[in-house]
């Protein structure tokens, strides 16, 4: 177990996971290794704020996540947003996790697109008081200067990942060596077109989707 002082290192990776694909799992594994996390929670969103409703139920997305991360002891599915009514705001999720894990130092794992949209998040300025940020950047992705300027008002960027835990919250690090590029939209298209899925989905997740007849219609 990796402890810095009395701190438990807890990662949080939210998303629709509609469906969960190999890119999601690789992102979680990469983040947990890079940050030497004790635990990383994958949190499926219940009611999204800035996007359309999911194509399948919260329970089905949770079940797919549990299948996908089986065998990865550091990874854990948390139904905290599925259990909560109303819009799934990340600030509320993080506040609940902080309250439930008082000795933990939280890191929210996001992509570059989420980093650039962060100033539009609900109460985004409060999020800096609850967690650090790990930004996973694909090749060619860059920060939007106006967004970065707003983020830098509340967070402090670090050039070395080892510096992210120097404070209890409010630091971020951009990881530019993560290039696993898969989208759930592409996965759903592949399922509908009956394409080969082995490069996109865990085999057991693919079997679950087939057995449940998910994503087979023109959604």
C-alpha positions in Angstrom: 0.0 0.0 0.0 1.3 3.4 -1.0 0.9 6.0 1.7 2.3 9.6 1.8 2.3 10.6 5.4 -1.2 9.6 6.6 -2.7 9.9 3.1 -4.4 7.2 1.1 -4.1 7.9 -2.6 -7.6 7.6 -4.2 -8.2 8.1 -7.9 -11.6 8.9 -9.5 -12.4 8.3 -13.1 -16.0 9.2 -14.1 -17.8 8.7 -17.4 -20.8 7.3 -19.1 -19.0 4.0 -19.9 -21.6 3.4 -22.6 -20.1 0.9 -23.1 -16.9 0.6 -21.1 -14.1 -0.2 -23.6 -10.4 -1.1 -23.4 -9.4 2.6 -23.5 -11.2 3.3 -20.3 -9.5 0.3 -18.5 -6.1 1.3 -19.9 -6.6 4.8 -18.7 -7.5 3.6 -15.2 -4.5 1.2 -15.1 -2.1 3.9 -16.4 -3.3 6.4 -13.9 -3.1 4.0 -11.0 0.5 3.0 -11.9 1.6 6.6 -12.7 0.3 8.0 -9.4 0.9 4.8 -7.3 -2.7 4.9 -6.2 -4.1 2.7 -3.5 -7.5 2.6 -5.1 -9.1 4.0 -8.3 -12.9 4.3 -8.4 -14.6 4.1 -11.8 -17.8 6.1 -11.4 -20.6 5.7 -14.0 -22.7 8.8 -14.5 -26.4 8.6 -13.9 -27.9 11.8 -15.2 -25.4 13.8 -17.4 -25.3 17.6 -17.4 -23.9 18.5 -20.8 -24.6 15.5 -23.0 -27.4 13.2 -24.1 -28.8 10.3 -22.0 -27.0 7.0 -22.0 -28.1 4.3 -24.4 -28.4 1.6 -21.8 -29.4 1.5 -18.1 -27.1 2.5 -15.2 -27.2 -1.1 -13.9 -26.1 -2.5 -17.2 -23.2 0.0 -17.4 -22.2 -0.9 -13.9 -22.3 -4.6 -14.7 -20.1 -4.1 -17.7 -17.6 -2.1 -15.7 -17.4 -4.8 -13.0 -16.8 -7.4 -15.8 -14.1 -5.2 -17.4 -12.0 -4.6 -14.3 -12.2 -8.1 -12.9 -8.8 -9.1 -11.7 -7.5 -5.5 -11.3 -7.3 -5.2 -7.5 -6.6 -1.5 -7.5 -9.7 -0.7 -9.6 -13.2 -0.6 -8.1 -16.6 0.4 -9.5 -18.5 2.9 -7.4 -22.3 3.4 -7.9 -22.3 6.7 -6.0 -23.8 8.7 -8.9 -26.2 5.9 -9.9 -27.5 5.9 -6.4 -28.1 9.6 -6.3 -31.1 11.4 -7.8 -30.8 14.4 -10.1 -28.0 15.5 -12.3 -24.7 13.8 -11.6 -22.4 16.8 -10.8 -18.8 15.8 -10.1 -18.4 18.4 -7.4 -21.1 16.5 -5.4 -19.5 13.1 -6.0 -16.1 14.4 -4.9 -17.5 16.0 -1.8 -19.2 12.7 -0.8 -15.9 10.8 -1.4 -13.9 13.3 0.6 -16.4 13.0 3.5 -16.3 9.2 3.3 -12.5 9.0 3.0 -11.2 11.6 5.4 -7.6 10.4 5.3 -7.4 10.2 1.5 -5.9 12.5 -1.1 -8.1 12.4 -4.1 -7.1 12.7 -7.8 -9.7 13.2 -10.5 -8.5 11.5 -13.8 -9.8 13.3 -16.9 -9.0 13.7 -20.6 -7.7 16.8 -22.3 -11.2 17.5 -23.7 -12.6 17.6 -20.1 -9.7 19.8 -18.9 -10.5 22.3 -21.6 -14.2 22.3 -20.7 -13.5 22.3 -16.9 -14.4 26.0 -16.4 -17.9 25.2 -17.6 -18.4 22.4 -15.0 -20.9 23.0 -12.2 -19.1 24.8 -9.3 -15.7 24.0 -11.0 -13.8 26.4 -8.7 -14.9 24.3 -5.7 -13.5 21.1 -7.2 -9.9 22.4 -6.7 -10.5 22.3 -2.9 -11.5 18.7 -3.1 -8.9 17.0 -5.4 -5.9 17.1 -7.6 -6.2 16.5 -11.4 -4.4 14.0 -13.7 -5.0 15.0 -17.3 -4.4 12.2 -19.8 -3.5 13.7 -23.2 -3.5 12.0 -26.5 -0.9 12.9 -29.2 -1.6 16.3 -30.7 -4.0 17.4 -28.0 -3.2 20.8 -26.5 -4.7 23.0 -23.8 -7.0 25.8 -24.8 -5.3 29.0 -23.5 -8.4 30.6 -22.2 -9.5 27.4 -20.3 -6.0 26.9 -18.9 -5.9 30.4 -17.7 -9.1 29.9 -15.8 -8.0 26.5 -14.4 -4.7 28.0 -13.3 -6.6 30.4 -11.1 -7.6 27.6 -8.9 -5.1 24.8 -9.6 -1.3 24.7 -9.8 0.2 22.9 -12.7 3.2 20.6 -11.9 6.0 19.6 -14.3 6.7 16.4 -12.4 4.0 13.9 -11.5 5.7 13.2 -8.2 4.9 16.8 -7.1 1.1 16.3 -7.4 0.7 15.2 -3.8 2.8 18.0 -2.4 -0.5 19.6 -1.1 -3.8 18.1 0.0 -5.5 19.3 -3.2 -5.4 21.8 -6.0 -2.5 20.5 -8.2 -2.6 19.1 -11.7 -0.3 17.2 -14.0 -0.7 16.7 -17.7 0.4 13.2 -18.8 1.4 13.3 -22.5 2.3 9.7 -22.9 -1.2 8.2 -23.0 -2.3 7.4 -26.6 -5.0 4.8 -26.2 -7.6 6.4 -28.5 -11.0 4.7 -28.5 -14.4 6.3 -28.3 -17.6 4.7 -27.1 -19.4 6.0 -30.2 -17.0 4.1 -32.4 -17.6 1.0 -30.2 -21.3 1.3 -30.6 -21.0 1.7 -34.3 -18.8 -1.4 -34.5 -21.4 -3.4 -32.5 -24.2 -2.3 -34.8 -22.1 -3.1 -37.9 -21.2 -6.5 -36.5 -17.4 -5.6 -36.8 -14.7 -7.4 -34.9 -14.6 -6.2 -31.3 -11.5 -7.8 -29.8 -9.4 -4.6 -30.1 -12.1 -2.5 -28.6 -13.8 -4.5 -25.8 -12.9 -7.1 -23.2 -14.2 -10.4 -24.5 -16.5 -10.9 -21.5 -17.9 -7.4 -21.9 -18.6 -8.2 -25.6 -20.3 -11.4 -24.5 -22.5 -9.5 -22.0 -23.5 -7.0 -24.7 -24.4 -9.8 -27.1 -26.4 -11.7 -24.5 -28.3 -8.6 -23.5 -28.8 -7.4 -27.1 -27.3 -4.0 -26.3 -26.4 -1.4 -28.9 -27.7 -3.5 -31.7 -30.4 -1.0 -32.9 -29.7 2.3 -34.6 -29.1 4.2 -31.3 
